[in-house]
Amino acid sequence: MCGIVGYVGPDEALPIVLEGLRRLEYRGYDSAGIAIVDGGLVVQKRAGKLANLEAALDSLDPIRGSSGMGHTRWATHGAPTDRNAHPHGDCAGSIAVIHNGIIENFQALRARLDKSGHTFTSETDTECLAHLIEEKLAGGASELVDATRDAVRELEGAYAMVVASAAEPALLVGVRVSSPLVVGIGRDETLLASDTSALLDRASTVIPVEEGQIVEVRRDGARFTDLDGGEAHPEPIEVDRDVGRAQKGGYDSFMRKEIDEQPDAIRDTLVGRVVGGRLVLDELHVNDDVLREVNKVFVVACGTAFHSGLVAKYAIEHWTRLPVEIEIASEFRYRDPVLGPDTLTLAVSQSGETIDTLEAARHAKRQGSLVIAVTNTVGSSLTREADGVLYTHAGPEICVAATKTFSTQMVSQYLVALYLAQVRGAMFPEEIGEVLERLDELPSQVRRAIALDDRCRELAERYRDAPDVLFIGRHTGFPAALEGALKLKELSYVHAEGFAAGELKHGAIALVEPGVPVVAVATRCHIYPKMLSNIQEVRARGGEVIAIATEGDPSIGELADHVLEVPETPELLAPVTVTVPLQLFAYHVATLRGCDVDRPRNLAKSVTVE
């Protein structure tokens, strides 16, 4: 969940490291720090935003070293304070470590190191790493990489780390065990980061550090070895260096920009995937005969991606008649699901680095299941470990709250569902063609939904101080309601809950009282009359109904206090348009309440700890 940036080259490292950290601010963090090798190790760190660290650096003499590293931390062990911020050092101040993830056996390591005379200054698990490497160097390891390798053998957990030493100023050592780490190759310089976005302005070639690898980063390149010291040669990847796509472009926030980017993102996700009237998904790299043998589908994901998976469940079951289970990824492997060669697991993650989803996919593979990744990130861990991939092509999403990646995740999973139907003969070609035509209409329909912005702001002004907001829906309106509630609570910190509307009378209706706003997803579908009955139940108890309805619906205005009309869309595809006004409503409530919509408190863009 944290950000890592490292640099070795001819230029001053500090401004390069700070710029890389700025590019990673969207991931969410609560403190920041740097370590630059300038004669000795110069370490500075501060709780709070990167600006706090920059202010502290401005008061110091210039730091000129040409190698160094930086880190933005999301607290796991120890409060977000100056002393718990990374980097962490050894007793002598000659080694510095930054680290993402969790060291599960840190308490035992700390007790042993403390008993050996090491002095700890923080509450973190990370500090153990610096002292452990110090111990290995004192015990006979002649080089930093050897000491790091020896230290790693004692660790339990999922992590990525980078180590710097005053004794080897032209070297950074990185280690990857589950958490992401990539190397960027520039002109006479080499960089290291937890995310390619930190490297885009200086490197067009990145090399993902594979699972269980150590990398030695020097100005003239990188050397990769496994944990036993054997040579490794991971494949380089060419990346798009269009940094401008990751800038605000005149918008007040990334979130508002990314809401507006959804029509283009959906179009990019669809383009080139229909040839001669048939779906062609070359990225899957899965033989059609294998897909024909699948008799059950699992979808694993977290947060917003989980809601997209709920939508996929409806589509896959309807179009293919295959049974589908949707599971929160963090729970999947712990319930011992029944998997095998005849099951397909769809692992959905924007970053491709979400550790819960990654571990769920690994578990599925160990059980023999076919795994297909749905992700936005080329070269991510999930893409490298899955049997096949379908990229969402949403472009960079900087805001922590997912918008365009949610819509493109749904569209991508529609394509997987239709492809399964195509190869299994579960739908006639003309039926698939009709759905593809309706998918092609989504960009323009989403653009029309975005035009509800002013109306969404008016409603946000009316309900900005509501302590509770309920969201209800049926069929595909249910996952849309869940997503609407999630957006409101994560952005504005207002208590919001999503419910299947039919479940209201089984308990949740106790929350409805006069004045409580209830957002009802009530577009036309085969159970529309039942949804109207649920709205009546809310109105009978004094709730104020905000209905998301189909354009031209003559009935809904008689029941709802406020109506937001979206274009008519087939019910399986409707969540793509329906969620747009829900995103806009949450956005405006949050901004009116003075919240930082791009970086909500306590949240991170890429969740890389369990």
C-alpha positions in Angstrom: 0.0 0.0 0.0 3.0 2.2 0.3 5.2 3.9 -2.3 8.9 3.0 -3.0 11.2 5.0 -5.2 15.0 4.5 -5.7 17.5 6.1 -8.0 21.2 5.5 -9.0 22.6 7.7 -11.8 24.6 10.8 -12.7 22.1 13.4 -11.4 21.2 14.5 -7.9 18.9 11.8 -6.5 16.8 13.9 -4.1 14.6 15.8 -6.7 14.1 12.6 -8.7 13.1 10.6 -5.7 10.7 13.3 -4.5 9.1 13.6 -7.9 8.6 9.8 -8.0 7.0 10.0 -4.5 4.6 12.7 -5.8 3.5 10.4 -8.6 2.7 7.7 -5.9 0.7 10.0 -3.6 -2.5 8.7 -5.1 -1.8 5.3 -3.5 -2.6 6.8 0.0 -0.1 7.3 2.8 0.4 9.0 6.2 4.1 9.8 6.3 7.1 10.1 4.0 10.9 9.9 4.1 14.1 9.8 2.1 17.6 8.4 2.4 20.3 9.8 0.2 23.9 8.6 0.1 25.9 11.9 0.2 29.2 11.0 1.9 27.3 9.2 4.6 23.6 8.4 4.7 21.3 11.5 5.0 17.9 10.4 6.3 14.9 12.7 6.7 11.3 11.7 7.4 8.1 13.3 8.5 4.5 12.3 9.4 1.8 13.7 7.2 1.9 14.7 3.6 5.0 14.9 1.4 4.9 18.7 1.7 5.9 18.3 5.4 9.0 16.4 4.3 9.8 18.9 1.6 9.5 21.8 4.1 12.0 20.0 6.4 14.4 19.4 3.6 14.2 23.1 2.6 15.7 24.0 6.0 18.8 21.8 5.5 21.9 22.3 3.5 21.5 20.9 -0.1 21.8 17.1 -0.4 23.9 16.3 -3.5 24.2 12.5 -3.5 23.5 10.7 -6.8 21.9 7.6 -5.2 19.1 7.3 -2.8 15.6 6.2 -2.1 12.2 7.5 -0.8 9.1 6.1 0.8 5.5 7.0 1.5 4.1 4.9 4.3 0.6 3.6 5.1 0.7 2.6 8.8 0.5 -1.0 9.8 2.9 -1.4 12.8 3.0 1.7 14.9 1.2 5.0 14.6 1.9 7.5 11.8 4.6 9.5 13.5 8.0 10.9 12.5 9.9 8.1 14.2 7.8 5.4 12.6 8.1 6.8 9.1 10.6 5.1 6.7 13.5 4.8 6.1 14.7 3.0 9.2 18.4 2.5 10.1 20.7 0.3 11.9 22.6 1.2 15.1 25.5 2.9 13.3 23.4 4.9 10.9 25.1 3.4 7.9 22.3 1.2 6.6 18.8 2.4 5.6 15.7 0.3 4.7 12.4 1.1 3.2 9.7 -1.6 3.1 6.2 -2.4 1.9 4.2 -5.3 3.4 4.3 -7.0 6.7 7.0 -9.1 8.4 5.0 -11.6 10.3 7.7 -12.9 12.6 9.1 -9.4 13.5 8.3 -9.8 17.2 10.5 -12.8 17.6 13.2 -11.1 15.5 13.0 -7.9 17.5 13.3 -9.8 20.8 16.4 -11.6 19.6 18.1 -8.5 18.2 17.2 -6.5 21.2 18.8 -9.1 23.4 21.9 -9.0 21.2 22.3 -5.3 22.0 20.6 -3.6 19.1 18.8 -0.3 19.9 15.4 0.2 18.4 13.9 3.7 17.9 10.5 2.8 16.3 7.5 0.6 16.7 7.7 -0.8 13.2 8.4 -4.3 11.9 10.6 -2.6 9.2 13.3 -1.5 11.6 14.1 -5.2 12.3 15.3 -5.5 8.7 18.0 -2.8 9.1 19.3 -4.4 12.3 19.2 -7.9 10.9 21.3 -6.8 7.9 23.7 -5.0 10.2 24.0 -8.3 12.1 24.7 -10.2 8.9 27.5 -7.8 7.9 29.0 -8.0 11.3 28.8 -11.8 11.1 30.9 -12.1 8.0 28.8 -11.1 4.9 31.2 -9.1 2.8 28.7 -7.2 0.6 25.3 -5.6 1.1 23.5 -8.0 -1.2 24.9 -11.0 0.6 23.9 -9.6 4.0 20.4 -8.8 2.6 20.0 -12.3 1.2 21.0 -13.9 4.5 18.6 -11.6 6.3 15.7 -12.4 4.0 16.1 -16.1 4.7 14.9 -15.4 8.3 11.8 -13.4 7.3 8.2 -14.6 7.2 5.6 -12.5 5.5 4.8 -10.7 2.2 7.0 -7.7 1.5 9.2 -5.7 -0.8 12.2 -3.8 0.5 15.0 -1.6 -0.7 18.3 -1.3 1.2 21.0 1.5 0.9 24.4 1.6 2.6 26.9 4.3 3.1 29.6 1.7 2.5 28.4 1.0 -1.0 27.1 4.4 -2.3 26.5 3.4 -5.9 24.2 0.5 -5.1 20.6 -0.1 -4.0 19.4 -3.7 -3.2 15.8 -4.6 -3.7 13.9 -7.7 -2.7 10.5 -8.8 -3.7 8.4 -11.4 -1.8 4.7 -10.9 -2.9 4.7 -7.1 -2.8 5.4 -5.4 -6.2 8.7 -3.9 -7.2 9.9 -2.8 -10.7 13.2 -1.6 -12.1 13.2 1.3 -14.6 16.0 1.5 -17.2 16.9 5.0 -18.2 19.7 6.8 -20.0 22.8 6.0 -17.9 20.6 5.6 -14.8 18.5 3.0 -13.2 15.5 3.4 -11.0 13.5 1.2 -8.6 9.8 1.6 -7.6 6.7 -0.1 -6.3 4.7 1.2 -9.3 5.6 2.0 -12.9 3.9 5.4 -12.6 6.8 6.6 -10.5 9.2 5.9 -13.4 7.4 7.2 -16.4 9.3 10.4 -16.9 12.7 8.8 -16.9 12.3 5.2 -18.1 10.5 3.6 -21.1 11.6 0.1 -20.2 10.7 -1.5 -16.9 11.7 -4.9 -15.6 9.3 -6.4 -13.0 11.2 -8.0 -10.1 9.7 -11.5 -10.0 8.6 -13.3 -6.9 11.5 -14.4 -4.7 14.1 -12.3 -6.5 16.8 -9.9 -5.3 17.9 -7.0 -7.6 21.2 -5.0 -7.4 20.6 -1.6 -8.9 23.5 0.4 -10.2 23.9 3.3 -12.6 24.7 1.0 -15.6 21.8 -1.5 -15.0 20.4 -4.2 -12.7 21.5 -7.7 -11.8 18.8 -10.2 -10.8 19.2 -13.3 -8.6 17.0 -15.6 -6.7 17.0 -16.0 -3.0 19.7 -18.7 -3.3 22.0 -16.5 -5.4 21.2 -18.1 -8.8 21.1 -15.8 -11.8 17.7 -14.7 -13.0 16.6 -12.9 -16.2 13.1 -11.4 -15.9 11.6 -10.1 -19.1 11.7 -6.3 -19.8 8.5 -4.5 -20.7 8.1 -1.4 -22.9 5.7 1.1 -21.3 3.9 4.2 -22.5 5.7 7.3 -21.2 2.7 9.6 -21.7 3.0 11.3 -18.3 0.4 13.9 -19.3 -2.4 11.3 -19.1 -1.6 11.1 -15.3 -2.0 14.8 -14.8 -5.2 16.8 -13.8 -5.5 18.6 -17.2 -7.3 21.6 -15.7 -9.6 19.7 -13.4 -9.8 20.5 -9.7 -9.3 16.8 -8.9 -8.3 13.6 -10.5 -11.6 12.0 -9.5 -13.6 14.5 -11.5 -11.3 14.1 -14.4 -11.5 10.3 -14.3 -15.3 10.3 -14.1 -15.3 12.3 -17.4 -12.8 9.9 -18.9 -15.1 6.9 -18.6 -16.6 7.1 -22.1 -13.2 7.0 -23.7 -12.0 4.3 -21.3 -15.0 2.1 -22.2 -14.3 2.7 -25.9 -10.7 1.8 -25.5 -11.7 -1.4 -23.6 -13.9 -2.5 -26.5 -11.8 -1.5 -29.5 -10.1 -4.2 -31.5 -11.9 -7.1 -29.7 -14.5 -7.8 -32.4 -13.3 -9.2 -35.8 -15.7 -10.2 -38.4 -18.6 -10.1 -36.0 -16.9 -12.4 -33.5 -15.1 -11.7 -30.3 -11.4 -12.2 -30.4 -9.6 -12.0 -27.0 -6.0 -12.8 -27.9 -4.7 -11.7 -24.5 -6.5 -14.6 -22.8 -3.9 -17.1 -24.2 -6.4 -19.9 -23.2 -7.3 -22.6 -25.7 -11.0 -22.6 -26.5 -11.2 -26.3 -25.8 -10.1 -25.7 -22.3 -12.9 -23.1 -21.8 -15.4 -25.6 -23.2 -14.5 -27.9 -20.3 -15.2 -25.3 -17.6 -18.3 -26.2 -15.5 -18.0 -23.5 -12.8 -16.7 -20.0 -12.5 -15.3 -18.2 -9.4 -14.9 -14.5 -9.3 -12.5 -13.1 -6.6 -11.9 -9.4 -5.9 -12.0 -6.7 -3.3 -13.9 -3.5 -2.7 -15.1 -1.8 -5.9 -13.7 -4.7 -8.0 -15.9 -7.1 -6.0 -18.9 -5.1 -7.0 -17.9 -5.4 -10.6 -17.6 -9.1 -10.0 -21.2 -9.2 -8.7 -22.3 -7.7 -12.0 -20.2 -10.3 -13.9 -22.0 -13.1 -12.0 -25.3 -12.0 -13.3 -24.0 -11.8 -16.9 -22.0 -15.0 -16.9 -24.8 -17.1 -15.5 -27.4 -15.6 -17.9 -25.3 -15.8 -21.0 -23.5 -19.1 -20.4 -25.7 -21.0 -17.9 -22.5 -21.7 -15.9 -22.8 -21.5 -12.1 -20.8 -18.6 -10.7 -19.6 -17.9 -7.2 -18.4 -14.5 -6.2 -16.1 -14.2 -3.2 -14.3 -11.4 -1.4 -10.7 -12.3 -2.1 -9.5 -12.0 1.4 -11.9 -14.8 2.5 -11.5 -17.1 -0.6 -8.6 -19.4 0.3 -9.5 -19.6 3.9 -12.8 -21.3 3.3 -11.2 -24.1 1.3 -13.3 -23.7 -2.0 -13.8 -26.7 -4.2 -11.5 -26.0 -7.2 -10.1 -28.1 -10.0 -9.2 -28.2 -13.7 -12.8 -27.8 -14.7 -13.2 -24.4 -12.8 -12.3 -20.9 -14.1 -11.2 -18.3 -11.6 -11.6 -14.6 -12.6 -9.2 -12.5 -10.5 -10.2 -8.8 -10.7 -7.8 -6.1 -9.6 -7.2 -2.6 -11.0 -3.5 -2.6 -10.0 -2.9 -6.3 -10.4 -1.0 -6.1 -7.1 -3.9 -6.3 -4.6 -2.4 -8.9 -2.2 -5.7 -10.5 -1.2 -6.7 -11.0 -4.9 -3.2 -12.2 -5.8 -3.1 -14.8 -3.0 -6.6 -16.0 -4.0 -5.4 -16.4 -7.6 -2.3 -18.3 -6.4 -4.5 -20.6 -4.3 -6.8 -21.3 -7.2 -3.8 -22.2 -9.4 -2.4 -24.5 -6.8 -5.7 -26.3 -6.8 -5.6 -26.7 -10.6 -8.0 -24.0 -11.6 -7.6 -22.0 -14.7 -7.0 -18.3 -13.7 -7.8 -15.3 -15.9 -6.8 -11.8 -14.6 -8.9 -8.7 -15.3 -6.6 -5.8 -14.6 -5.6 -2.3 -15.7 -1.8 -2.7 -15.2 0.5 -4.3 -17.8 3.3 -6.4 -16.2 1.7 -6.5 -12.8 2.1 -9.5 -10.5 -1.4 -10.8 -11.3 -0.8 -10.7 -15.1 2.4 -12.7 -14.7 0.9 -15.4 -12.6 -2.4 -15.9 -14.3 -3.0 -18.2 -17.2 -4.6 -15.4 -19.2 -5.3 -11.7 -19.0 -7.9 -9.3 -20.2 -6.7 -5.7 -19.8 -9.3 -3.0 -19.0 -7.4 -0.2 -20.9 -8.7 2.5 -18.6 -5.4 4.4 -18.5 -3.9 5.7 -15.4 -6.3 6.1 -12.5 -4.8 8.4 -9.8 -7.7 9.0 -7.5 -7.9 6.4 -4.7 -11.6 5.8 -5.3 -12.2 3.8 -8.5 -14.4 5.3 -11.2 -13.3 4.5 -14.7 -11.6 1.3 -13.7 -14.9 0.1 -12.2 -16.8 0.8 -15.5 -14.1 -0.9 -17.5 -13.9 -3.8 -15.2 -17.6 -4.4 -15.8 -17.2 -4.1 -19.5 -14.2 -6.4 -19.6 -16.1 -9.1 -17.6 -19.0 -8.7 -20.1 -16.5 -9.6 -22.8 -15.3 -12.6 -20.9 -18.9 -13.7 -20.4 -19.7 -13.3 -24.0 -16.5 -15.1 -25.1 -17.4 -18.0 -22.9 -20.9 -18.1 -24.5 -19.3 -17.9 -27.9 -16.9 -20.8 -27.5 -19.4 -23.0 -25.7 -22.2 -22.3 -28.1 -24.4 -21.0 -25.3 -25.7 -18.1 -27.4 -26.4 -17.7 -31.1 -24.0 -15.5 -33.0 -26.7 -13.0 -33.7 -27.5 -12.8 -30.0 -23.9 -12.1 -29.1 -23.7 -9.5 -31.9 -26.8 -7.7 -30.5 -25.1 -7.5 -27.1 -21.9 -6.2 -28.6 -23.9 -3.5 -30.4 -25.4 -2.4 -27.1 -21.9 -2.4 -25.5 -20.8 -0.1 -28.3 -23.6 2.3 -27.2 -22.3 2.6 -23.6 -19.7 5.3 -24.2 -22.4 7.7 -25.5 -24.8 6.7 -22.8 -22.2 7.2 -20.1 -21.5 10.7 -21.5 -25.2 11.5 -21.2 -25.2 10.3 -17.6 -22.2 12.6 -16.8 -24.4 15.5 -18.0 -26.4 15.0 -14.7 -23.5 16.7 -12.9 -25.4 19.9 -12.0 -28.4 18.0 -10.7 -26.2 15.7 -8.6 -24.6 18.8 -7.1 -28.0 20.2 -6.2 -28.9 16.9 -4.4 -25.5 16.9 -2.7 -26.1 20.4 -1.3 -29.5 19.3 0.0 -28.1 16.1 1.7 -24.5 17.0 2.5 -25.2 17.0 6.3 -27.3 13.8 6.4 -25.7 11.5 9.0 -26.9 8.3 7.2 -27.7 7.5 3.5 -29.2 4.2 2.4 -28.8 2.7 -1.1 -31.2 0.0 -2.4 -31.5 -1.9 -5.7 -32.5 -5.3 -7.1 -30.9 -7.6 -9.6 -28.0 -5.7 -11.2 -29.2 -2.6 -9.3 -28.0 -4.3 -6.1 -24.2 -4.2 -6.9 -24.8 -0.7 -8.2 -26.3 0.3 -4.8 -23.4 -1.3 -3.0 -21.0 0.7 -5.1 -22.9 3.9 -4.6 -22.8 3.4 -0.8 -19.1 2.6 -0.9 -18.3 5.7 -2.9 -20.2 8.0 -0.5 -18.7 6.5 2.6 -15.0 6.4 1.4 -15.1 9.9 0.0 -17.2 11.9 2.4 -17.0 9.8 5.6 -20.8 9.8 5.7 -22.3 6.5 7.0 -23.8 4.8 4.0 -25.0 1.3 3.4 -26.2 -0.6 0.3 -29.0 -3.3 0.5 -30.8 -5.6 -1.8 -34.2 -3.8 -1.8 -36.1 -7.0 -1.1 -34.1 -7.4 2.1 -35.3 -4.1 3.6 -38.3 -5.8 5.3 -36.0 -8.4 6.9 -34.3 -5.8 9.2 -32.8 -2.8 7.4 -36.1 -1.0 7.1 -35.7 -0.2 10.9 -33.1 2.4 9.8 -35.7 4.3 7.7 -37.3 7.2 9.5 -38.6 10.6 8.4 -35.9 12.6 6.5 -33.5 9.7 5.9 -32.3 9.9 2.3 -32.7 6.6 0.4 -31.1 6.3 -3.0 -33.0 3.8 -5.1 -31.6 2.2 -8.3 -34.9 1.8 -10.2 -34.2 1.5 -13.9 -36.5 -0.6 -15.9 -35.8 -4.3 -15.6 -37.8 -7.6 -15.3 -38.4 -7.0 -11.6 -39.1 -3.3 -11.9 -42.6 -3.5 -10.3 -41.1 -5.2 -7.2 -38.6 -2.3 -6.9 -41.5 0.2 -7.0 -43.1 -1.7 -4.1 -39.8 -1.4 -2.1 -39.8 2.3 -2.8 -43.4 2.5 -1.5 -42.2 0.8 1.7 -39.5 3.5 2.2 -42.0 6.3 1.5 -44.5 4.9 4.0 -41.9 5.4 6.7 -40.9 8.9 5.8 -37.7 8.2 3.9 -36.8 10.7 1.1 -36.3 8.8 -2.1 -33.7 9.7 -4.7 -34.4 7.5 -7.7 -32.0 6.6 -10.5 -34.5 5.9 -13.2 -34.7 5.2 -16.9 -35.3 8.3 -19.2 -38.9 8.8 -19.9 -40.2 6.7 -17.1 -43.7 8.1 -16.3 -44.2 6.1 -13.0 -41.2 6.9 -10.9 -41.9 10.6 -10.5 -45.1 9.9 -8.5 -43.1 7.9 -5.9 -39.7 9.5 -5.6 -38.8 12.9 -4.1 -36.0 13.4 -6.6 -35.3 11.6 -9.9 -32.1 11.3 -11.9 -32.8 9.9 -15.3 -30.1 7.8 -17.2 -30.4 6.4 -20.8 -32.3 3.2 -21.2 -29.8 0.3 -21.2 -30.3 -3.5 -21.1 -30.5 -4.5 -17.5 -27.3 -6.6 -17.5 -25.4 -3.5 -18.8 -27.3 -0.9 -16.7 -24.8 -0.7 -13.8 -22.3 1.0 -16.2 -24.6 4.0 -16.6 -26.3 3.9 -13.3 -23.1 4.2 -11.2 -22.2 7.5 -12.9 -24.7 9.7 -11.0 -23.8 7.8 -7.9 -20.2 8.7 -8.4 -21.1 12.3 -9.0 -23.3 12.5 -6.0 -20.6 11.1 -3.7 -18.0 13.4 -5.3 -20.1 16.6 -4.7 -21.1 15.6 -1.1 -17.4 15.0 -0.3 -16.2 18.3 -1.8 -18.9 20.3 -0.1 -17.8 18.7 3.2 -14.2 19.8 2.5 -12.9 16.3 2.0 -9.9 15.4 -0.2 -11.6 13.3 -2.8 -8.4 12.1 -4.4 -6.8 10.9 -1.2 -9.5 9.9 1.4 -8.2 9.3 4.9 -6.9 5.9 5.9 -7.2 4.6 2.3 -4.7 3.5 -0.3 -5.0 2.9 -4.0 -3.2 -0.4 -4.1 -3.7 -2.6 -1.1 -0.5 -4.7 -0.8 -0.9 -6.0 2.8 -3.3 -8.7 4.1 
